[in-house]
Structure formats: C-alpha cells, structure tokens
Amino acid sequence: MAVTAHCSDQAGTANPEIKFLLNMQKIYTRQLTTNERTFLMADAICPPFVNQYVLEGEGELDKGRWQKAVDEASAANPGMRVALTGVLGFSKWVDSGNAPPVREVDGSAWGGFGPEGGSFLYDCLDARKGPTAEVVLIHGKRPRVLFRSLHATADGRGQLYWMKDIFRALNGKPLSGSLSTLTEYQVAKRFNMGFRKKYPDEHIPPTGRVIGNEPGVVWKRVQLTGKYPKILPQLCILLAKEAWKHANGVVRFGIPADMRLHDRKLKSTANLTCGVVLEVRPDTTPDDVEKEILRQLQEKEDLKLYRGEDLFRYVPMWLMKREYYKLMDKRHKKGLYNITAYLSNMGYVQMGPFQGGGFKATSFFPITPYAEPLPCFIGLASHGNEENGFFQEIVLTMPKIFASNGRFDTLLDRLQHGLEEFVKA
C-alpha cells in the first residue's frame, strides 16, 4: 500500500517568538549537531524521520487528562518542545514554550502490525514551526497511545524518559525532569576517546542487490511469545547468513548505544546515542558478538567521533542532499554499502510505569525511523511477566528496492524461524 507523508515546508525562517526567546536568559537552548543535521536531511529525503513508540492496552483515553499531563511533563523536559532557529553551524534548538499537542484518531482500521490503516504514522513534524513531538490517542477495539518525536530532536531513550514523566503527571506523582543541554558531540568530547575508524563502502545487504526503483520504505512487526536470550547477537548471525546467500563479502552491523550509560547522572531527552560497529565472519558465534559489543562499550569505543565531523554543521542542506543522491547511486550500482544493517534493542520494557489516566499499557513496540539509505533496520523490545507470559517484539524496516520480489517476507520468516530454533537448542 502506498502511503504519502503529510509534510509541510521546513525551510522557512524561525518563528519570531523563537527569535525572541533566544534573547532571554535561562531558556533551554541546545546546539544543532552534525548527527542531528543528518537526521534533518533524512527527514527531507524520506519523511517523516521520527521516533514512534506504541503502547497497547486497556481502559479509556481522555484527551483533556492527557493534554494536561503532556503539558506538565514537557515543561519539565523542555527538550521535547523545541523548535529550530538559525542557519548552518549556527542553528540551535530552542524551547518554544509550546507543549506537544495531544490529538485523537480513529484507529479501527489499523492492526498495529504494519502501516496499513495507519495514515497518522506518516504525518510530519516540523523542525522550525513545530511541533517537534506529539501524543496520538488511537481509538479502536484495543486502545493505543502513540508517542512521536522528530528524531533530530530526541533519541529513543530520551523519548522514553519523557513518556514516563507523562505517566507520572497522569498519576499526580513528582516528575523526574531533564534540563541538560549537552549534545552527543559535547559528551563525547568530555571523555576524549579519540576518533573512530571509517569503513569503506564494502558491505553487502541482507537481501541482495536492489531491484526496481520504487521509493519508500516498508515495515512489519512480529510478536514472539517467550523469552529470547541474546536475540541481537543471534539476529546478527542470521542476517549475515542471509547476506552471504546473495554474494560473498564483508558484513558489519551498527548497534546504537546510549551515551547516558557512561554518565548515570545525565538527564536529557536529546540525541545522546552513538554506537558500535562489529563485523561478523562465517565462524562468528552469538557469544562472540555479545562479547565484542560489551568490550567496545567497556572501552568506550561508542564515544569516539569521526575526524572533522563537527565541520559538517556548516555544509548547506542542498549540498548534503545532492551528494547523498550521488553516493546512493554509486552504492546501488556496486551493491556495496556503508553498513549491512542497524539493530536497535530497547531491551526489556516494564509496563508498570505506563499506567494512569484510566489507561493501562499491556504491550510496547517501537516503529523505527524510516531511512532509505540503510539496507535494513531492526528494532527490538521485550515485555511481559511470569503471570501473563513474556513477549518479544521485532520490527523490520527496509527500503522497497531491497524488499521487492517477496524478499521482505522471506527474510522476516527466516529470521523468525532461526530465532525459534535457537531458543529450542
């Protein structure tokens, strides 16, 4: 099903109110980083490039109660109500003072396991005019709450932090709040771990070379019953085996990592995610993958920067987009990419904190940001308990040119079957 993103022009000048806020003291202000600028480019190329977390549950959804809670939680976490001002390397995120809106939609046609019937998933968030975050109350047979934020303004962990404060507000509890204006670049510079290696475009994709030229991305969610230990390492092995069915070549995976792990006192909703890169060879085991991830995190390799990356804040967006299209054309012709796939694991998410306002969450799943440059992206999360059982969520996202000719469903089926066999062994 073709779905069109509902977007507006983000190239306009900043709201005059934002410019006024810049001249005031003690207003939440954060520098736009190279990483976030890249996310803005992704939003322009493949909109909307947003974090989307869904809570499914039971009970009622009262818009008035939710808006009040969102107002309070966003005032305590002003990074969730920012708007962009300035140009190039002088751009900043500034607290607009306007809380993210709460809106209601009819979700009776959305099953929650793919994009069909969920047109609201494709509504854009405007970096300059705002809002850059929102809460969507989805009415249907099973009530759902969708939390969305422009990925250029927040990362997944940051959004989860905001979500928990919303539920604290719904329950009349004290809010945790977050006021840090540190960027991922500044946090990395604090630790001064040096520069990371930049790998050439030598990685083969999991489903083989591109077929066709249809734009856009497809995604599908699978919910598995039970516990799946070492699921991320196991998926790395399975994806590598699938890639080698199509070609011989190098397979590496990007694993996002939360920089807050290195500073437990740091409270922020901003993009504080870097990551590690690991190679899988034919003799690599899931234990090898797990040990390598832990080694890189312990040695703080996720805090390494690319040499000269801060200079890219001054590259015009039109030039970045032009070079992107040239680079992707080159990669498609060679069938080699800067990474094989990204895998992001939220880990075990407790449902207890997500009860309030007449609503009780029973499940959680992420819908990863859509990014056409990536051959494959997998989002993971688990939830549940001993009484009602445990569940593993898997969300596979892939550009249509990699997913065509039935390759998407074939890959998803093989991954699911491989994980089930691993658990039985």
FENDAFEN-V407072 format. One record per residue. N is the residue number from 1. RES is the residue in three letters. SS is DSSP state (H for helix, E for strand, - for the rest). PHI is phi in degrees with one decimal (none if undefined). PSI is psi as a letter, one per 30 degrees, with the letter a starting at -180 (* if undefined). Layout:
n=N res=RES ss=SS phi=PHI psi=PSI
n=N res=RES ss=SS phi=PHI psi=PSI
This chain:
n=1 res=MET ss=- phi=none psi=k
n=2 res=ALA ss=- phi=-81.3 psi=k
n=3 res=VAL ss=- phi=-122.9 psi=k
n=4 res=THR ss=- phi=-103.4 psi=k
n=5 res=ALA ss=- phi=-70.4 psi=k
n=6 res=HIS ss=E phi=-97.9 psi=j
n=7 res=CYS ss=- phi=-120.1 psi=l
n=8 res=SER ss=- phi=-122.3 psi=l
n=9 res=ASP ss=- phi=-68.7 psi=k
n=10 res=GLN ss=- phi=-102.1 psi=g
n=11 res=ALA ss=- phi=-91.6 psi=g
n=12 res=GLY ss=- phi=-71.6 psi=l
n=13 res=THR ss=- phi=-77.5 psi=l
n=14 res=ALA ss=- phi=-64.8 psi=l
n=15 res=ASN ss=- phi=-58.7 psi=k
n=16 res=PRO ss=H phi=-54.8 psi=e
n=17 res=GLU ss=H phi=-64.3 psi=e
n=18 res=ILE ss=H phi=-67.7 psi=e
n=19 res=LYS ss=H phi=-60.4 psi=e
n=20 res=PHE ss=H phi=-64.9 psi=e
n=21 res=LEU ss=H phi=-63.5 psi=e
n=22 res=LEU ss=H phi=-60.9 psi=f
n=23 res=ASN ss=- phi=-87.5 psi=f
n=24 res=MET ss=- phi=-94.4 psi=l
n=25 res=GLN ss=- phi=-91.3 psi=l
n=26 res=LYS ss=- phi=63.0 psi=g
n=27 res=ILE ss=- phi=-94.8 psi=k
n=28 res=TYR ss=- phi=-58.1 psi=j
n=29 res=THR ss=E phi=-138.9 psi=k
n=30 res=ARG ss=E phi=-138.6 psi=k
n=31 res=GLN ss=E phi=-67.2 psi=k
n=32 res=LEU ss=- phi=-76.3 psi=k
n=33 res=THR ss=- phi=-95.5 psi=l
n=34 res=THR ss=H phi=-60.3 psi=e
n=35 res=ASN ss=H phi=-60.2 psi=e
n=36 res=GLU ss=H phi=-68.3 psi=e
n=37 res=ARG ss=H phi=-65.1 psi=e
n=38 res=THR ss=H phi=-64.5 psi=e
n=39 res=PHE ss=H phi=-66.7 psi=e
n=40 res=LEU ss=H phi=-65.6 psi=e
n=41 res=MET ss=H phi=-65.4 psi=e
n=42 res=ALA ss=H phi=-62.1 psi=e
n=43 res=ASP ss=H phi=-67.9 psi=e
n=44 res=ALA ss=H phi=-76.3 psi=e
n=45 res=ILE ss=H phi=-85.9 psi=e
n=46 res=CYS ss=- phi=-134.9 psi=i
n=47 res=PRO ss=- phi=-76.8 psi=l
n=48 res=PRO ss=- phi=-92.1 psi=k
n=49 res=PHE ss=- phi=-95.5 psi=i
n=50 res=VAL ss=E phi=-132.8 psi=l
n=51 res=ASN ss=E phi=-79.7 psi=k
n=52 res=GLN ss=E phi=-137.4 psi=j
n=53 res=TYR ss=E phi=-116.7 psi=k
n=54 res=VAL ss=E phi=-117.4 psi=k
n=55 res=LEU ss=E phi=-107.5 psi=k
n=56 res=GLU ss=E phi=-105.3 psi=k
n=57 res=GLY ss=E phi=-168.6 psi=b
n=58 res=GLU ss=E phi=-145.8 psi=l
n=59 res=GLY ss=E phi=113.0 psi=a
n=60 res=GLU ss=- phi=-117.7 psi=l
n=61 res=LEU ss=- phi=-124.0 psi=j
n=62 res=ASP ss=- phi=-99.3 psi=j
n=63 res=LYS ss=H phi=-57.8 psi=e
n=64 res=GLY ss=H phi=-59.6 psi=e
n=65 res=ARG ss=H phi=-66.9 psi=e
n=66 res=TRP ss=H phi=-68.5 psi=e
n=67 res=GLN ss=H phi=-64.5 psi=e
n=68 res=LYS ss=H phi=-62.0 psi=e
n=69 res=ALA ss=H phi=-67.5 psi=e
n=70 res=VAL ss=H phi=-65.6 psi=e
n=71 res=ASP ss=H phi=-57.0 psi=e
n=72 res=GLU ss=H phi=-68.1 psi=e
n=73 res=ALA ss=H phi=-66.5 psi=e
n=74 res=SER ss=H phi=-76.1 psi=e
n=75 res=ALA ss=H phi=-66.6 psi=e
n=76 res=ALA ss=H phi=-80.1 psi=f
n=77 res=ASN ss=- phi=-129.1 psi=i
n=78 res=PRO ss=H phi=-61.6 psi=f
n=79 res=GLY ss=H phi=-64.7 psi=f
n=80 res=MET ss=H phi=-92.1 psi=g
n=81 res=ARG ss=H phi=-128.7 psi=h
n=82 res=VAL ss=E phi=-82.1 psi=l
n=83 res=ALA ss=E phi=-136.2 psi=l
n=84 res=LEU ss=E phi=-90.0 psi=k
n=85 res=THR ss=E phi=-138.0 psi=l
n=86 res=GLY ss=- phi=91.2 psi=l
n=87 res=VAL ss=- phi=-130.5 psi=l
n=88 res=LEU ss=H phi=45.9 psi=b
n=89 res=GLY ss=H phi=-70.4 psi=f
n=90 res=PHE ss=H phi=-97.9 psi=g
n=91 res=SER ss=- phi=-72.2 psi=k
n=92 res=LYS ss=E phi=-142.1 psi=l
n=93 res=TRP ss=E phi=-92.3 psi=k
n=94 res=VAL ss=E phi=-128.1 psi=k
n=95 res=ASP ss=E phi=-59.9 psi=j
n=96 res=SER ss=- phi=-78.1 psi=f
n=97 res=GLY ss=- phi=82.7 psi=f
n=98 res=ASN ss=- phi=-101.9 psi=k
n=99 res=ALA ss=- phi=-68.4 psi=k
n=100 res=PRO ss=- phi=-56.6 psi=k
n=101 res=PRO ss=E phi=-77.6 psi=l
n=102 res=VAL ss=E phi=-109.9 psi=k
n=103 res=ARG ss=E phi=-127.8 psi=l
n=104 res=GLU ss=E phi=-112.2 psi=k
n=105 res=VAL ss=E phi=-137.1 psi=l
n=106 res=ASP ss=E phi=-86.5 psi=j
n=107 res=GLY ss=- phi=-106.8 psi=g
n=108 res=SER ss=- phi=-64.2 psi=f
n=109 res=ALA ss=- phi=-95.9 psi=f
n=110 res=TRP ss=- phi=-103.2 psi=k
n=111 res=GLY ss=- phi=-84.5 psi=f
n=112 res=GLY ss=- phi=86.6 psi=g
n=113 res=PHE ss=- phi=-116.7 psi=g
n=114 res=GLY ss=E phi=-175.1 psi=l
n=115 res=PRO ss=- phi=-78.2 psi=f
n=116 res=GLU ss=- phi=-59.0 psi=k
n=117 res=GLY ss=- phi=81.3 psi=g
n=118 res=GLY ss=- phi=-119.3 psi=h
n=119 res=SER ss=H phi=-59.4 psi=f
n=120 res=PHE ss=H phi=-65.3 psi=f
n=121 res=LEU ss=H phi=-68.5 psi=f
n=122 res=TYR ss=H phi=-105.6 psi=g
n=123 res=ASP ss=E phi=-69.8 psi=k
n=124 res=CYS ss=- phi=-86.6 psi=l
n=125 res=LEU ss=- phi=-113.1 psi=k
n=126 res=ASP ss=- phi=-95.6 psi=k
n=127 res=ALA ss=- phi=-62.6 psi=e
n=128 res=ARG ss=- phi=-94.8 psi=e
n=129 res=LYS ss=- phi=-87.0 psi=f
n=130 res=GLY ss=- phi=76.5 psi=l
n=131 res=PRO ss=- phi=-76.0 psi=l
n=132 res=THR ss=- phi=-104.2 psi=g
n=133 res=ALA ss=E phi=-154.6 psi=l
n=134 res=GLU ss=E phi=-162.3 psi=l
n=135 res=VAL ss=E phi=-122.5 psi=k
n=136 res=VAL ss=E phi=-116.7 psi=j
n=137 res=LEU ss=E phi=-89.8 psi=j
n=138 res=ILE ss=E phi=-103.7 psi=j
n=139 res=HIS ss=E phi=-89.8 psi=k
n=140 res=GLY ss=- phi=-179.1 psi=a
n=141 res=LYS ss=- phi=-59.9 psi=e
n=142 res=ARG ss=- phi=-123.6 psi=j
n=143 res=PRO ss=- phi=-62.7 psi=k
n=144 res=ARG ss=E phi=-133.7 psi=l
n=145 res=VAL ss=E phi=-125.0 psi=k
n=146 res=LEU ss=E phi=-109.3 psi=k
n=147 res=PHE ss=E phi=-108.8 psi=k
n=148 res=ARG ss=E phi=-129.4 psi=k
n=149 res=SER ss=E phi=-150.4 psi=k
n=150 res=LEU ss=E phi=-62.3 psi=k
n=151 res=HIS ss=- phi=-64.5 psi=f
n=152 res=ALA ss=- phi=-68.3 psi=f
n=153 res=THR ss=- phi=-103.3 psi=f
n=154 res=ALA ss=- phi=-151.8 psi=l
n=155 res=ASP ss=- phi=-105.4 psi=l
n=156 res=GLY ss=H phi=-62.1 psi=e
n=157 res=ARG ss=H phi=-65.9 psi=e
n=158 res=GLY ss=H phi=-64.0 psi=e
n=159 res=GLN ss=H phi=-65.1 psi=e
n=160 res=LEU ss=H phi=-63.2 psi=e
n=161 res=TYR ss=H phi=-61.5 psi=e
n=162 res=TRP ss=H phi=-64.6 psi=e
n=163 res=MET ss=H phi=-58.6 psi=e
n=164 res=LYS ss=H phi=-65.2 psi=e
n=165 res=ASP ss=H phi=-69.1 psi=e
n=166 res=ILE ss=H phi=-61.7 psi=e
n=167 res=PHE ss=H phi=-71.7 psi=e
n=168 res=ARG ss=H phi=-62.5 psi=e
n=169 res=ALA ss=H phi=-65.8 psi=e
n=170 res=LEU ss=H phi=-60.3 psi=e
n=171 res=ASN ss=- phi=-99.2 psi=g
n=172 res=GLY ss=- phi=68.6 psi=g
n=173 res=LYS ss=- phi=-96.7 psi=l
n=174 res=PRO ss=- phi=-60.8 psi=k
n=175 res=LEU ss=- phi=-90.7 psi=k
n=176 res=SER ss=- phi=-75.8 psi=e
n=177 res=GLY ss=- phi=70.2 psi=l
n=178 res=SER ss=- phi=-155.2 psi=k
n=179 res=LEU ss=- phi=-122.8 psi=f
n=180 res=SER ss=- phi=-63.9 psi=k
n=181 res=THR ss=- phi=-108.3 psi=g
n=182 res=LEU ss=- phi=-66.6 psi=k
n=183 res=THR ss=- phi=-100.4 psi=l
n=184 res=GLU ss=H phi=-64.3 psi=e
n=185 res=TYR ss=H phi=-65.7 psi=e
n=186 res=GLN ss=H phi=-68.1 psi=e
n=187 res=VAL ss=H phi=-64.2 psi=e
n=188 res=ALA ss=H phi=-62.4 psi=e
n=189 res=LYS ss=H phi=-66.3 psi=f
n=190 res=ARG ss=H phi=-61.8 psi=e
n=191 res=PHE ss=H phi=-86.3 psi=f
n=192 res=ASN ss=- phi=50.0 psi=h
n=193 res=MET ss=- phi=-89.8 psi=g
n=194 res=GLY ss=- phi=88.5 psi=a
n=195 res=PHE ss=E phi=-112.8 psi=k
n=196 res=ARG ss=- phi=-92.7 psi=l
n=197 res=LYS ss=- phi=-75.9 psi=k
n=198 res=LYS ss=- phi=-100.1 psi=j
n=199 res=TYR ss=- phi=-82.6 psi=k
n=200 res=PRO ss=- phi=-72.3 psi=l
n=201 res=ASP ss=- phi=-75.9 psi=i
n=202 res=GLU ss=- phi=-134.6 psi=g
n=203 res=HIS ss=E phi=-100.2 psi=k
n=204 res=ILE ss=- phi=-89.5 psi=k
n=205 res=PRO ss=- phi=-84.1 psi=l
n=206 res=PRO ss=- phi=-66.7 psi=f
n=207 res=THR ss=- phi=-112.8 psi=g
n=208 res=GLY ss=- phi=85.9 psi=a
n=209 res=ARG ss=- phi=-66.8 psi=l
n=210 res=VAL ss=- phi=-65.5 psi=k
n=211 res=ILE ss=- phi=-129.9 psi=k
n=212 res=GLY ss=- phi=81.9 psi=a
n=213 res=ASN ss=- phi=-138.8 psi=g
n=214 res=GLU ss=- phi=-68.3 psi=k
n=215 res=PRO ss=- phi=-77.2 psi=l
n=216 res=GLY ss=- phi=104.4 psi=l
n=217 res=VAL ss=E phi=-131.6 psi=k
n=218 res=VAL ss=E phi=-117.6 psi=l
n=219 res=TRP ss=E phi=-146.0 psi=l
n=220 res=LYS ss=E phi=-151.2 psi=k
n=221 res=ARG ss=E phi=-106.9 psi=k
n=222 res=VAL ss=E phi=-123.9 psi=k
n=223 res=GLN ss=E phi=-114.0 psi=j
n=224 res=LEU ss=E phi=-99.6 psi=k
n=225 res=THR ss=E phi=-92.9 psi=k
n=226 res=GLY ss=- phi=107.6 psi=a
n=227 res=LYS ss=- phi=-95.0 psi=k
n=228 res=TYR ss=- phi=-127.1 psi=i
n=229 res=PRO ss=- phi=-66.6 psi=k
n=230 res=LYS ss=- phi=53.6 psi=h
n=231 res=ILE ss=H phi=-65.0 psi=e
n=232 res=LEU ss=H phi=-66.8 psi=e
n=233 res=PRO ss=H phi=-58.9 psi=e
n=234 res=GLN ss=H phi=-64.6 psi=e
n=235 res=LEU ss=H phi=-66.0 psi=e
n=236 res=CYS ss=H phi=-60.1 psi=e
n=237 res=ILE ss=H phi=-65.7 psi=e
n=238 res=LEU ss=H phi=-64.2 psi=e
n=239 res=LEU ss=H phi=-64.6 psi=e
n=240 res=ALA ss=H phi=-62.8 psi=e
n=241 res=LYS ss=H phi=-62.4 psi=e
n=242 res=GLU ss=H phi=-67.1 psi=e
n=243 res=ALA ss=H phi=-62.1 psi=e
n=244 res=TRP ss=H phi=-72.2 psi=f
n=245 res=LYS ss=- phi=-71.2 psi=f
n=246 res=HIS ss=- phi=-101.2 psi=f
n=247 res=ALA ss=- phi=-167.2 psi=l
n=248 res=ASN ss=- phi=-88.7 psi=k
n=249 res=GLY ss=- phi=169.2 psi=a
n=250 res=VAL ss=E phi=-85.7 psi=k
n=251 res=VAL ss=- phi=-123.3 psi=j
n=252 res=ARG ss=E phi=-133.4 psi=l
n=253 res=PHE ss=E phi=-124.2 psi=k
n=254 res=GLY ss=E phi=-98.4 psi=k
n=255 res=ILE ss=E phi=-120.5 psi=j
n=256 res=PRO ss=E phi=-59.8 psi=k
n=257 res=ALA ss=E phi=-133.5 psi=k
n=258 res=ASP ss=E phi=-81.6 psi=j
n=259 res=MET ss=H phi=-68.1 psi=f
n=260 res=ARG ss=H phi=-64.6 psi=f
n=261 res=LEU ss=H phi=-61.8 psi=f
n=262 res=HIS ss=H phi=-91.5 psi=f
n=263 res=ASP ss=- phi=-150.7 psi=j
n=264 res=ARG ss=- phi=-64.2 psi=f
n=265 res=LYS ss=- phi=-84.1 psi=f
n=266 res=LEU ss=- phi=-76.2 psi=j
n=267 res=LYS ss=- phi=-110.3 psi=j
n=268 res=SER ss=- phi=-160.4 psi=k
n=269 res=THR ss=- phi=-99.8 psi=g
n=270 res=ALA ss=- phi=-73.0 psi=l
n=271 res=ASN ss=- phi=-75.2 psi=j
n=272 res=LEU ss=- phi=-113.5 psi=h
n=273 res=THR ss=E phi=-120.7 psi=k
n=274 res=CYS ss=E phi=-111.2 psi=b
n=275 res=GLY ss=E phi=167.1 psi=l
n=276 res=VAL ss=E phi=-121.6 psi=l
n=277 res=VAL ss=E phi=-124.1 psi=k
n=278 res=LEU ss=E phi=-135.1 psi=k
n=279 res=GLU ss=E phi=-99.4 psi=k
n=280 res=VAL ss=- phi=-113.9 psi=k
n=281 res=ARG ss=- phi=-111.1 psi=l
n=282 res=PRO ss=- phi=-55.8 psi=f
n=283 res=ASP ss=- phi=-97.9 psi=g
n=284 res=THR ss=- phi=-71.8 psi=k
n=285 res=THR ss=- phi=-109.7 psi=l
n=286 res=PRO ss=H phi=-56.3 psi=e
n=287 res=ASP ss=H phi=-63.3 psi=e
n=288 res=ASP ss=H phi=-61.9 psi=e
n=289 res=VAL ss=H phi=-62.8 psi=e
n=290 res=GLU ss=H phi=-60.6 psi=e
n=291 res=LYS ss=H phi=-64.4 psi=e
n=292 res=GLU ss=H phi=-68.4 psi=e
n=293 res=ILE ss=H phi=-62.3 psi=e
n=294 res=LEU ss=H phi=-62.2 psi=e
n=295 res=ARG ss=H phi=-61.3 psi=e
n=296 res=GLN ss=H phi=-64.8 psi=e
n=297 res=LEU ss=H phi=-70.1 psi=e
n=298 res=GLN ss=H phi=-64.5 psi=e
n=299 res=GLU ss=- phi=-89.6 psi=g
n=300 res=LYS ss=- phi=59.0 psi=h
n=301 res=GLU ss=H phi=-68.5 psi=f
n=302 res=ASP ss=H phi=-70.0 psi=f
n=303 res=LEU ss=H phi=-94.4 psi=g
n=304 res=LYS ss=- phi=-76.3 psi=k
n=305 res=LEU ss=E phi=-104.2 psi=l
n=306 res=TYR ss=- phi=-82.6 psi=k
n=307 res=ARG ss=- phi=-60.5 psi=k
n=308 res=GLY ss=- phi=76.4 psi=g
n=309 res=GLU ss=H phi=-65.1 psi=f
n=310 res=ASP ss=H phi=-65.1 psi=f
n=311 res=LEU ss=H phi=-68.4 psi=f
n=312 res=PHE ss=H phi=-69.3 psi=f
n=313 res=ARG ss=H phi=-65.0 psi=f
n=314 res=TYR ss=H phi=-101.6 psi=g
n=315 res=VAL ss=- phi=-85.9 psi=k
n=316 res=PRO ss=- phi=-57.8 psi=k
n=317 res=MET ss=H phi=-61.5 psi=e
n=318 res=TRP ss=H phi=-63.5 psi=e
n=319 res=LEU ss=H phi=-73.2 psi=e
n=320 res=MET ss=H phi=-61.4 psi=e
n=321 res=LYS ss=H phi=-66.7 psi=e
n=322 res=ARG ss=H phi=-61.9 psi=e
n=323 res=GLU ss=H phi=-67.6 psi=e
n=324 res=TYR ss=H phi=-61.0 psi=e
n=325 res=TYR ss=H phi=-63.1 psi=e
n=326 res=LYS ss=H phi=-65.7 psi=e
n=327 res=LEU ss=H phi=-67.4 psi=e
n=328 res=MET ss=H phi=-67.6 psi=e
n=329 res=ASP ss=H phi=-62.0 psi=e
n=330 res=LYS ss=H phi=-64.6 psi=e
n=331 res=ARG ss=H phi=-65.3 psi=e
n=332 res=HIS ss=H phi=-63.8 psi=e
n=333 res=LYS ss=H phi=-65.5 psi=e
n=334 res=LYS ss=H phi=-86.9 psi=f
n=335 res=GLY ss=- phi=74.1 psi=g
n=336 res=LEU ss=- phi=-127.2 psi=k
n=337 res=TYR ss=E phi=-133.4 psi=l
n=338 res=ASN ss=- phi=-75.7 psi=f
n=339 res=ILE ss=- phi=-161.3 psi=l
n=340 res=THR ss=- phi=-80.2 psi=e
n=341 res=ALA ss=E phi=-168.9 psi=l
n=342 res=TYR ss=E phi=-111.1 psi=k
n=343 res=LEU ss=E phi=-130.2 psi=k
n=344 res=SER ss=E phi=-117.5 psi=k
n=345 res=ASN ss=E phi=-114.9 psi=j
n=346 res=MET ss=E phi=-76.4 psi=f
n=347 res=GLY ss=E phi=74.1 psi=a
n=348 res=TYR ss=E phi=-80.9 psi=k
n=349 res=VAL ss=- phi=-110.5 psi=j
n=350 res=GLN ss=- phi=-73.0 psi=k
n=351 res=MET ss=- phi=-86.2 psi=f
n=352 res=GLY ss=- phi=-53.0 psi=e
n=353 res=PRO ss=- phi=-68.4 psi=f
n=354 res=PHE ss=- phi=-107.2 psi=h
n=355 res=GLN ss=E phi=-133.7 psi=k
n=356 res=GLY ss=E phi=158.4 psi=l
n=357 res=GLY ss=- phi=65.0 psi=g
n=358 res=GLY ss=- phi=88.5 psi=g
n=359 res=PHE ss=E phi=-118.6 psi=k
n=360 res=LYS ss=E phi=-128.4 psi=j
n=361 res=ALA ss=E phi=-76.7 psi=k
n=362 res=THR ss=E phi=-119.9 psi=f
n=363 res=SER ss=E phi=-152.3 psi=l
n=364 res=PHE ss=E phi=-143.2 psi=k
n=365 res=PHE ss=E phi=-151.0 psi=k
n=366 res=PRO ss=E phi=-96.5 psi=k
n=367 res=ILE ss=E phi=-112.2 psi=j
n=368 res=THR ss=- phi=-68.0 psi=l
n=369 res=PRO ss=- phi=-57.8 psi=k
n=370 res=TYR ss=- phi=-82.4 psi=k
n=371 res=ALA ss=- phi=-139.7 psi=j
n=372 res=GLU ss=- phi=-62.4 psi=f
n=373 res=PRO ss=- phi=-66.2 psi=f
n=374 res=LEU ss=- phi=-91.3 psi=k
n=375 res=PRO ss=- phi=-63.4 psi=f
n=376 res=CYS ss=- phi=-165.3 psi=k
n=377 res=PHE ss=E phi=-139.4 psi=k
n=378 res=ILE ss=E phi=-122.8 psi=k
n=379 res=GLY ss=E phi=-105.8 psi=k
n=380 res=LEU ss=E phi=-128.3 psi=k
n=381 res=ALA ss=E phi=-162.5 psi=l
n=382 res=SER ss=E phi=-130.5 psi=l
n=383 res=HIS ss=E phi=-159.7 psi=l
n=384 res=GLY ss=E phi=122.0 psi=a
n=385 res=ASN ss=E phi=-155.7 psi=l
n=386 res=GLU ss=- phi=-64.7 psi=e
n=387 res=GLU ss=- phi=-70.7 psi=e
n=388 res=ASN ss=- phi=-103.9 psi=f
n=389 res=GLY ss=E phi=97.4 psi=l
n=390 res=PHE ss=E phi=-109.0 psi=l
n=391 res=PHE ss=E phi=-135.7 psi=k
n=392 res=GLN ss=E phi=-115.0 psi=k
n=393 res=GLU ss=E phi=-97.6 psi=k
n=394 res=ILE ss=E phi=-130.0 psi=k
n=395 res=VAL ss=E phi=-121.2 psi=j
n=396 res=LEU ss=E phi=-100.6 psi=k
n=397 res=THR ss=E phi=-121.8 psi=k
n=398 res=MET ss=E phi=-155.4 psi=k
n=399 res=PRO ss=E phi=-59.7 psi=k
n=400 res=LYS ss=H phi=-61.7 psi=f
n=401 res=ILE ss=H phi=-71.4 psi=f
n=402 res=PHE ss=H phi=-96.6 psi=f
n=403 res=ALA ss=H phi=-93.1 psi=f
n=404 res=SER ss=- phi=-63.6 psi=l
n=405 res=ASN ss=- phi=59.9 psi=h
n=406 res=GLY ss=- phi=76.5 psi=g
n=407 res=ARG ss=H phi=-69.7 psi=f
n=408 res=PHE ss=H phi=-63.3 psi=e
n=409 res=ASP ss=H phi=-64.9 psi=e
n=410 res=THR ss=H phi=-62.4 psi=e
n=411 res=LEU ss=H phi=-63.2 psi=e
n=412 res=LEU ss=H phi=-63.1 psi=e
n=413 res=ASP ss=H phi=-62.7 psi=e
n=414 res=ARG ss=H phi=-68.5 psi=e
n=415 res=LEU ss=H phi=-64.5 psi=e
n=416 res=GLN ss=H phi=-62.5 psi=e
n=417 res=HIS ss=H phi=-63.0 psi=e
n=418 res=GLY ss=H phi=-62.9 psi=e
n=419 res=LEU ss=H phi=-66.8 psi=e
n=420 res=GLU ss=H phi=-65.2 psi=e
n=421 res=GLU ss=H phi=-66.4 psi=e
n=422 res=PHE ss=H phi=-64.3 psi=e
n=423 res=VAL ss=H phi=-67.3 psi=e
n=424 res=LYS ss=H phi=-70.2 psi=f
n=425 res=ALA ss=- phi=-66.5 psi=*
